[in-house]
Amino acid sequence: MSNYAKGARTERELLAIFSNKGYSVIRSAGSGVNALSPDIIAVKQGKLIAVECKAWNKSSLALDKEQYEKLQEWQNNSGFATFVGWRMNGSGWYFIRLEEFEKGQNAYNITKNKVLQINRRLEDILY
């Protein structure tokens, strides 16, 4: 399965989860192609959530500097709580705040161990 197909399937999965929780949800056009907006936008009774989706089976996750800065700008401009949703094989979704990433030389990084320690799941970002 191509990376694009895997990513699109993962985004549709999260879209369905939010929808089943009563949120109005959209998947951004051009998702996976540009860094202009997060992949998923979810709204419910004034609760605004944006999620950049990642399905990565590695020991760490990196966002290139441009993508991280665009997500930060999105969060600042929109007022939406903005997360990176990391779907880990066998253990489901984890949600990472942008400020939890560590700035590296060329990218912003977070380890799988740190994400598991934070343990922020979907129920933790909904109400």
Secondary structure, DSSP 8 states (H G I E B T S, - for coil): --HHHHHHHHHHHHHHHHHHTT-EEEE-TTTTT-SSS-SEEEEETTEEEEEEEEE--SSEEEEEHHHHHHHHHHHHHH--EEEEEEEETTTEEEEEEGGGSEE-SSEEEEEHHHHHHH---HHHH--
